[in-house]
Amino acid sequence: MIPEKLDEGSDTYGLLHYLYGPGRRDEHTDPHMVAAWDPFIDDPARSPDMTISDLALLLDAPVFAMRGKKPPLHVYHVAVRNAPEDRILTDEEWAEVAREMMHASGLAEHDDDAACRWVAVRHAEDHIHLAATKAREDGRQPDLRQDIVKMQAAARVFEVQFGLRRLKNGDKTASRWRKAGELEKAERRGLDEAPRVTLQRTVREAAAAATSDADFFARLAASGLRVKQRIAPDQKVTGYSVAMPGDRNPEQTPIWFSGARLAPDLTLPRVRERWNTPVPSQRVAPEEMWRIAEGKVRAAAEQLGVGGLAQGAGDVAALGDLIVVAAVISPRLVRSQIRDAAYEFERAARAPGDRALEGQARGLYRESTRLLSQSTAAVGRSDTVAALGFMLALVTAIEASRRWHEAQEHRAQAQASGRAGRLLREAVEVTAGAAAAREYRPRPKRAGARTGGPRRTPAVSGGRPMAGVVQQALPEHAAGMLADSAWPALRARLIEVEKTGEDPVEVLAAVAARRELTSADSVAEVLTWRLYGWQRERGSTAPASGKSLSAASTGGTGRAAPTRTTGAPGPTRRPPGDEQHKGPKRSR
């Protein structure tokens, strides 16, 4: 449960009109009041005797009655939101949350008859909005010191009481939230993501690969960003700002973002930490690059965090840079998954407190990063099979970081590591499927089958029982796979394989034999990803129409997945031109 303080204002009616309205994109459903300062106040959405204008006047009455100077921004606005995986709270539960949040904020403490006036409006299942006016009934202004901190403490109590996802109070490592205005502007301009997101990713890639101030700023300029350095009177560079070309405010001046506005670890001092300790340079062939990097990553995973808290913080930061660079030069087949993993691991790379600049694990990760960043000429030509061992090593390293964060009780970072590790495992399975396809040699058909009877034609969708295919190819796993929630997705993949004229029994057996299956949580899901890699390698992923795969052929993994649009995907989700090649959906 997260209480977020939104912009304050001076238009009570305008805020209520928005809360009770359809929303900017018709996203509001059934707007109604769940609680208020007076339990007998009528709800404009449920009573003909109350309008939004009437409610606004009642809320503003103490402000109009104040003697002396009135607060210029008297409208207080907070949204309290649950995580997507949380259960849906009832109106009564949200009302309890609202009253406790108002008490914690200092606006309306329990049993205070002269407190501020407020309402709680619900127009979605997962959150409520608290709107209040900052004027008490007795004419005084409320004490709002540490209001959000106190509301966060109250949220931790409700997480236990209602059985919600347990969070920790802010550790100042989270990135800034994208504001609604940024998202709306990106949508109007037809962009796949807000400029802040693009800037953050581009700056992070430049910082991870850079070796000096000059190299860092040169990489930013080469990426097409506008760059502005902040220079002190002694001519030293003390900071920087970046802007997207064409991103301007109403006054037609560029919208600049400093490193601190992008992420806590993208300030210039934190960026410089990456090259304070020299890293040896080594140039090798692409296939050797992956093998050498694999060895360094495995060795570093064994040493991660053994030197103490500050040492571990430096280790996970260096691992984050390595994943960022690996995503840039990774084989195209799995680049989207590794980019997603780098995006998820971003929070895990930022541990609270100081981080050490030296150490064995950090040094090995930095050496691997330097090795990969110097081999950017291999982009698009990297051998997917050669990179498989490196990706397996990254999975091991991410799992080591998750255990370290859990030991330090860094809950948000441990969860981010878990999400990144899952995406890397998906990339590994896709790669394993592609490797199986590359080495696959179909068994020769009997002569009689070639000359005596009609030629075999691809079966129509559902023309062959795929349950029998599984029983024949993997009898030891068949029962569990058929009962798995991922079975529909696997069945759809097998049907697509059969449509190409290949024997689904032989193909399924080939991808299953590529790597062990005993450690898989879901054998059906693992094989679905391997078949995806098989199809990509053999150029048979897309249907004949060239349209995107349906939800029936890509979903069914048993996990909640966000709804994605059918338009061009964002650059952080999937490489351009790959819209039709989608694997099973996944939750973030």
C-alpha positions in Angstrom: 0.0 0.0 0.0 1.5 3.3 -1.1 0.3 6.8 -0.1 1.4 9.3 -2.8 1.2 13.0 -2.2 0.0 14.7 -5.4 0.2 18.3 -6.5 -1.7 20.8 -4.2 -4.0 23.4 -5.6 -6.6 26.0 -5.0 -9.6 24.6 -6.9 -11.5 22.2 -4.8 -14.4 21.9 -7.3 -11.9 21.2 -10.1 -10.4 18.3 -8.2 -13.7 16.8 -7.2 -15.0 17.2 -10.8 -12.0 15.1 -11.9 -12.4 12.5 -9.2 -16.1 12.0 -9.9 -15.6 12.3 -13.7 -14.7 9.7 -16.3 -11.0 10.4 -16.1 -8.7 11.7 -18.8 -8.9 8.4 -20.7 -12.3 7.1 -19.4 -10.4 5.0 -16.9 -12.6 5.9 -13.9 -15.3 3.4 -13.1 -18.2 3.9 -10.6 -16.8 7.0 -8.8 -18.2 7.2 -5.3 -17.4 8.4 -1.8 -16.3 5.8 0.7 -15.7 8.1 3.7 -15.7 11.8 4.7 -15.1 14.1 7.7 -18.9 13.9 8.5 -20.4 10.4 8.2 -23.8 11.9 7.3 -22.6 13.9 4.2 -24.4 12.8 1.1 -22.4 11.4 -1.9 -22.9 13.4 -5.1 -22.7 10.1 -7.0 -25.5 8.5 -5.0 -27.8 11.3 -3.8 -29.9 13.8 -5.8 -29.7 16.2 -2.9 -25.9 16.8 -3.2 -23.9 18.1 -6.2 -20.2 18.4 -6.7 -20.5 22.1 -6.4 -22.3 21.7 -3.0 -19.6 19.4 -1.7 -16.9 21.7 -2.8 -18.5 24.6 -1.0 -18.8 22.5 2.2 -15.1 21.6 2.0 -14.1 25.2 1.4 -16.2 26.7 4.1 -13.5 26.8 6.8 -11.1 28.4 4.3 -13.5 31.2 3.5 -14.1 31.7 7.2 -10.5 32.1 8.0 -9.4 35.5 9.3 -6.2 37.0 7.9 -4.2 35.5 5.1 -5.5 32.3 3.6 -3.2 29.5 2.3 -2.5 30.0 -1.4 -2.8 26.3 -2.2 -5.4 25.1 0.3 -6.4 21.8 -1.5 -4.6 18.7 -0.1 -4.5 15.7 -2.4 -3.2 12.2 -1.7 -3.7 8.9 -3.5 -3.5 5.6 -1.6 -2.8 2.7 -4.0 -2.4 -1.1 -3.6 -0.1 -3.3 -5.6 -1.6 -5.1 -8.7 -1.3 -8.5 -7.0 -3.2 -7.4 -3.8 -6.8 -8.5 -3.2 -9.5 -6.0 -3.9 -10.5 -4.2 -0.7 -14.1 -3.4 0.1 -15.5 0.1 0.5 -15.6 -0.4 4.2 -12.0 -1.4 4.3 -11.0 1.6 2.2 -13.0 3.8 4.5 -11.0 2.5 7.4 -7.8 3.3 5.5 -9.0 6.8 4.7 -9.8 7.7 8.3 -6.5 6.3 9.5 -4.5 8.2 6.8 -6.2 11.5 7.7 -5.4 10.9 11.3 -1.8 10.1 10.5 -1.4 13.1 8.3 -2.4 15.6 11.0 -5.4 16.9 9.0 -8.1 15.1 11.0 -7.0 13.3 14.1 -9.4 10.9 15.7 -12.0 12.6 18.1 -10.9 16.1 16.9 -14.2 18.0 16.3 -12.3 21.0 14.9 -10.2 19.1 12.3 -10.0 19.8 8.6 -12.7 18.7 6.2 -12.0 15.8 3.8 -13.5 13.2 1.5 -12.3 9.9 0.2 -13.3 9.0 -3.4 -13.0 5.7 -5.0 -13.1 5.4 -8.8 -11.0 2.2 -9.3 -10.6 -1.1 -7.5 -7.0 -0.6 -6.4 -6.9 2.9 -5.0 -8.7 5.9 -3.4 -8.1 9.6 -3.5 -8.1 11.8 -0.3 -9.1 15.4 -0.9 -9.0 17.9 2.0 -8.9 21.6 2.6 -6.0 22.9 4.8 -8.1 24.9 7.2 -9.4 23.7 10.5 -12.9 24.4 11.9 -11.3 26.6 14.6 -9.6 28.8 12.0 -6.1 27.4 12.5 -3.9 25.6 9.9 -3.0 21.9 10.4 0.4 20.6 11.3 1.5 18.6 8.3 5.1 18.0 9.2 6.2 14.5 8.2 2.7 13.7 6.9 3.7 11.2 4.2 6.2 9.5 6.5 3.4 9.0 9.1 1.0 7.8 6.4 3.6 5.3 5.2 3.8 3.9 8.7 0.1 3.5 8.8 0.2 1.8 5.4 2.6 -0.8 6.9 0.0 -1.7 9.6 -2.8 -2.1 7.0 -0.5 -4.4 4.9 -0.4 -6.8 7.8 -4.0 -6.4 8.8 -5.4 -6.9 5.3 -2.9 -9.5 4.1 -1.4 -7.2 1.4 2.0 -7.1 -0.2 4.5 -6.1 2.5 6.6 -3.0 1.6 9.2 -1.1 3.5 9.3 2.6 4.1 11.2 4.5 1.4 15.0 4.0 1.4 15.5 6.8 -1.1 16.6 4.3 -3.8 13.4 4.4 -5.9 13.3 6.2 -9.2 11.0 9.2 -9.6 7.4 8.3 -10.6 6.4 9.3 -14.0 3.7 12.1 -13.7 0.4 11.8 -15.4 1.2 14.8 -17.6 4.3 13.1 -18.9 2.4 10.0 -19.9 -0.4 12.0 -21.5 2.1 14.0 -23.6 3.8 10.9 -24.7 0.5 9.4 -25.8 -0.5 12.6 -27.7 2.9 12.5 -29.5 2.6 8.8 -30.4 5.6 7.9 -28.2 5.9 4.4 -26.7 7.2 5.8 -23.4 7.6 9.1 -21.6 10.8 11.1 -22.4 12.0 10.6 -18.8 12.1 6.8 -19.3 14.0 7.1 -22.6 16.5 9.5 -21.0 17.0 7.3 -18.0 17.7 4.2 -20.1 20.1 6.0 -22.5 22.0 7.7 -19.7 22.3 4.4 -17.8 23.7 2.7 -20.9 26.2 5.4 -21.4 27.3 5.4 -17.7 27.7 1.7 -17.6 30.0 1.6 -20.6 31.9 4.9 -20.1 35.5 5.0 -18.8 35.8 8.8 -18.1 33.9 12.0 -18.0 34.8 12.8 -21.6 33.7 9.3 -22.7 30.4 9.6 -20.8 29.5 12.9 -22.3 30.6 11.8 -25.7 28.4 8.7 -25.5 25.4 10.9 -24.5 25.9 13.2 -27.4 26.4 10.3 -29.8 23.1 8.8 -28.6 21.3 11.9 -29.9 20.4 13.5 -26.6 20.9 17.2 -25.8 23.5 17.5 -23.1 24.2 20.5 -20.8 27.1 20.5 -18.3 27.0 22.4 -15.0 30.5 24.1 -14.6 31.6 25.6 -11.3 33.7 28.8 -11.1 36.9 26.7 -10.9 35.9 25.3 -14.3 35.2 21.8 -12.9 32.1 20.0 -14.1 29.8 19.4 -11.1 26.7 18.1 -12.8 24.8 17.6 -16.0 21.3 17.7 -17.6 19.9 15.9 -20.6 16.9 16.6 -22.8 15.2 14.8 -25.7 15.3 16.6 -29.0 11.9 18.2 -29.7 10.7 17.8 -26.1 9.7 21.3 -25.2 7.5 23.1 -22.7 4.7 25.6 -23.7 7.4 28.4 -23.8 9.2 26.3 -26.4 12.3 25.8 -24.3 13.9 22.3 -23.9 12.7 20.2 -20.9 15.9 19.4 -19.1 16.3 16.5 -16.6 19.3 16.4 -14.2 20.8 13.1 -13.3 19.2 13.2 -9.9 15.7 13.7 -11.5 16.3 10.5 -13.5 17.5 8.1 -10.8 19.4 8.3 -7.5 22.5 6.6 -9.0 22.7 8.8 -12.1 24.0 11.9 -10.4 27.4 12.9 -11.7 29.3 11.8 -8.5 27.6 8.4 -8.6 28.3 8.0 -12.3 31.9 8.9 -11.8 32.3 6.1 -9.2 32.2 3.7 -12.1 35.6 4.7 -13.4 37.3 5.8 -10.3 39.0 2.4 -10.2 40.8 1.6 -13.4 39.7 -1.6 -15.2 42.1 -3.5 -17.5 41.3 -3.5 -21.2 40.9 -6.7 -23.2 39.8 -7.3 -26.7 38.7 -10.8 -27.8 36.6 -12.4 -30.5 32.8 -12.5 -29.8 32.7 -16.2 -29.0 35.6 -15.9 -26.6 34.1 -12.7 -25.2 31.1 -14.6 -23.9 33.2 -17.5 -22.5 35.6 -15.2 -20.6 32.8 -13.0 -19.3 31.0 -16.2 -18.1 34.0 -17.2 -16.0 34.3 -13.8 -14.4 30.6 -13.6 -13.6 30.5 -17.0 -12.0 33.6 -16.2 -9.9 32.1 -12.8 -8.9 28.8 -14.4 -7.9 30.6 -16.6 -5.3 32.2 -13.4 -3.8 29.1 -11.1 -3.9 28.7 -9.3 -0.6 31.2 -11.3 1.4 33.2 -8.1 2.3 30.3 -6.5 4.2 27.4 -4.1 3.6 29.2 -1.4 1.7 31.1 -4.0 -0.4 27.8 -5.8 -1.3 26.2 -2.5 -2.3 29.1 -1.9 -4.7 28.9 -5.5 -6.0 25.2 -5.2 -7.0 25.7 -1.8 -8.5 28.5 -3.3 -10.8 26.2 -6.3 -11.6 23.5 -3.8 -12.7 25.9 -2.1 -15.1 26.9 -5.5 -16.5 23.3 -6.4 -17.3 22.7 -3.1 -18.9 25.7 -3.5 -21.3 24.8 -7.2 -21.9 21.3 -6.1 -23.0 22.8 -3.7 -25.6 25.1 -6.2 -27.3 23.1 -9.4 -26.6 21.9 -11.6 -29.5 18.8 -10.2 -31.1 16.8 -13.3 -30.3 16.8 -12.6 -26.6 17.6 -8.9 -26.5 14.1 -7.9 -25.4 14.2 -10.3 -22.4 17.6 -9.1 -21.3 16.6 -5.5 -21.7 13.5 -6.2 -19.5 15.7 -7.9 -17.0 18.0 -4.8 -16.9 15.0 -2.6 -16.4 13.8 -4.8 -13.5 17.2 -5.1 -11.9 17.7 -1.3 -11.8 16.2 -1.0 -8.3 18.2 -4.1 -7.1 21.4 -2.3 -8.2 20.7 0.5 -5.7 21.2 -0.6 -2.1 20.6 1.9 0.7 23.7 3.6 2.2 27.3 3.8 1.0 28.9 1.5 -1.5 32.5 0.5 -1.7 34.5 1.3 -4.9 36.8 -1.7 -4.7 36.5 -5.4 -4.2 36.9 -8.7 -5.9 33.4 -9.3 -7.1 32.9 -5.6 -8.1 36.2 -5.8 -10.0 35.2 -8.9 -11.9 31.8 -7.5 -12.8 33.5 -4.3 -14.0 36.0 -6.3 -16.1 33.2 -8.2 -17.7 31.3 -5.0 -18.4 34.4 -3.4 -20.0 35.0 -6.6 -22.1 31.4 -6.5 -23.4 31.3 -2.8 -24.0 34.5 -3.0 -26.1 32.8 -5.6 -28.3 29.9 -3.5 -29.5 30.9 -4.3 -33.1 29.4 -7.7 -32.5 25.9 -6.3 -32.0 23.5 -8.2 -34.2 26.1 -10.9 -35.0 26.6 -12.4 -31.5 26.2 -16.1 -31.5 23.1 -17.0 -29.5 24.5 -20.4 -28.5 27.8 -18.9 -27.4 26.0 -16.5 -25.2 24.0 -19.2 -23.4 26.6 -19.9 -20.8 27.0 -16.3 -20.0 23.3 -15.9 -19.5 23.3 -18.9 -17.1 26.1 -17.2 -15.2 24.0 -14.0 -15.0 21.1 -16.0 -13.6 23.5 -17.3 -10.9 24.7 -13.8 -10.1 21.2 -12.3 -9.9 20.2 -15.1 -7.6 23.2 -14.4 -5.4 22.2 -10.7 -5.3 18.6 -11.7 -4.3 19.9 -13.7 -1.4 22.2 -10.9 -0.3 19.4 -8.4 -0.4 17.1 -10.7 1.6 19.8 -11.1 4.2 20.0 -7.3 4.5 16.2 -7.1 4.6 16.2 -5.0 1.4 12.7 -6.2 0.5 12.2 -4.0 -2.6 15.6 -4.8 -4.0 15.2 -8.6 -3.3 11.9 -8.5 -5.2 13.5 -6.7 -8.1 16.2 -9.3 -8.3 13.6 -12.0 -8.3 11.8 -10.4 -11.3 15.0 -9.9 -13.2 16.1 -13.4 -12.6 12.9 -14.8 -13.9 13.3 -12.8 -17.2 16.9 -14.0 -17.5 15.7 -17.6 -17.1 13.2 -17.0 -19.9 16.0 -15.8 -22.1 18.0 -18.9 -21.2 15.1 -21.1 -22.2 14.6 -19.3 -25.5 18.3 -19.6 -26.3 18.2 -23.3 -25.4 15.3 -23.8 -27.9 17.2 -21.9 -30.6 20.3 -24.0 -30.0 18.2 -27.2 -30.3 16.8 -26.0 -33.6 20.2 -25.2 -34.9 21.6 -28.7 -34.2 18.4 -30.6 -35.0 18.6 -33.2 -37.7 15.2 -34.8 -38.4 15.1 -38.6 -38.6 15.0 -39.9 -42.2 11.5 -41.1 -43.3 11.0 -44.7 -44.3 11.2 -45.2 -48.1 7.8 -46.7 -48.2 6.3 -43.7 -46.6 7.9 -41.5 -49.3 6.9 -43.5 -52.4 3.8 -45.6 -51.5 1.5 -43.2 -49.8 0.5 -39.6 -50.1 2.9 -37.0 -48.8 2.3 -35.8 -45.3 0.8 -32.3 -45.1 0.8 -30.1 -42.1 -2.2 -30.8 -39.9 -4.8 -28.1 -39.3 -5.0 -26.4 -35.9 -6.1 -29.1 -33.4 -6.0 -31.8 -36.1 -3.8 -34.0 -33.9 -4.3 -34.5 -30.1 -1.3 -32.6 -28.6 -1.9 -34.5 -25.3 -0.8 -37.6 -27.2 2.3 -35.8 -28.5 3.3 -35.0 -24.9 2.7 -38.5 -23.8 4.8 -39.9 -26.6 7.7 -37.4 -26.3 7.9 -36.9 -22.5 6.0 -39.7 -20.7 7.7 -39.0 -17.4 6.5 -35.3 -17.4 3.2 -35.7 -19.2 0.8 -35.8 -16.3 2.1 -32.7 -14.7 2.3 -30.8 -17.9 -1.3 -31.5 -18.9 -2.5 -30.3 -15.5 -0.3 -27.2 -15.6 -1.9 -23.8 -16.2 0.7 -23.2 -18.9 -0.5 -26.2 -20.9 -2.8 -24.1 -23.3 0.2 -22.0 -24.3 2.4 -25.1 -24.9 -0.4 -26.8 -26.9 -0.7 -23.7 -29.1 3.1 -23.8 -29.8 3.0 -27.4 -30.7 0.1 -26.8 -33.1 2.2 -24.1 -34.8 5.2 -26.5 -35.0 3.0 -29.1 -36.7 1.6 -26.6 -39.2 5.1 -26.1 -40.5 5.3 -29.8 -41.4 7.7 -30.8 -38.6 6.9 -33.7 -36.3 5.9 -32.1 -32.9 7.0 -35.3 -31.1 10.5 -35.0 -32.4 10.7 -31.3 -31.8 9.4 -31.5 -28.3 11.8 -34.2 -27.4 14.7 -32.2 -29.0 14.0 -29.0 -27.0 13.4 -31.0 -23.8 16.7 -32.8 -24.1 18.7 -29.6 -24.5 18.7 -28.8 -20.8 17.5 -30.5 -17.7 13.8 -30.0 -16.6 13.9 -31.3 -13.0 14.6 -27.9 -11.5 11.8 -26.1 -13.4 8.8 -24.8 -11.4 6.7 -25.3 -14.5 7.9 -27.7 -17.1 5.1 -26.7 -19.5 6.1 -23.0 -19.3 9.8 -23.8 -19.8 9.1 -25.9 -22.9 6.8 -23.1 -24.2 9.7 -20.7 -24.1 12.1 -23.2 -25.7 9.6 -23.8 -28.6 9.5 -20.0 -29.0 13.3 -20.0 -29.5 13.0 -23.0 -31.8 10.4 -21.1 -34.0 12.5 -18.0 -34.0 15.6 -19.9 -35.1 13.8 -21.7 -37.9 11.8 -18.6 -39.0 8.4 -20.0 -38.3 7.1 -17.9 -35.4 4.6 -15.7 -37.2 1.4 -17.0 -38.8 1.0 -16.7 -42.5 -1.0 -13.5 -42.1 2.0 -11.8 -40.4 -0.3 -10.5 -37.6 0.5 -10.7 -33.9 -0.1 -14.0 -32.2 -3.3 -14.3 -30.3 -3.7 -14.3 -26.6 -4.6 -18.0 -26.8 -1.3 -18.9 -28.3 0.8 -16.7 -26.1 -1.0 -16.6 -22.8 -2.0 -19.3 -20.3 1.0 -19.2 -18.1 -1.1 -19.0 -15.0 0.3 -15.6 -14.0 -1.3 -12.1 -14.2 0.0 -10.2 -17.2 -0.6 -6.6 -18.2 -2.6 -5.9 -21.3 -0.4 -4.8 -24.1 -1.4 -2.8 -27.1 -1.1 -4.2 -30.6 0.9 -1.2 -31.9 4.6 -0.9 -32.1 6.2 -1.9 -28.8 8.4 0.4 -26.7 12.1 0.2 -27.1 12.6 -1.2 -23.6 10.2 -4.0 -24.3 11.1 -5.5 -27.7 13.5 -4.7 -30.5 12.0 -2.8 -33.5 10.5 -4.9 -36.2 9.9 -7.8 -33.9 6.2 -7.1 -33.1 4.9 -10.4 -34.3 7.5 -12.5 -32.5 6.0 -12.5 -29.0 6.5 -15.3 -26.4 4.3 -16.1 -23.4 3.1 -13.1 -21.5 4.7 -12.3 -18.2 3.9 -10.1 -15.2 6.3 -7.4 -14.1 
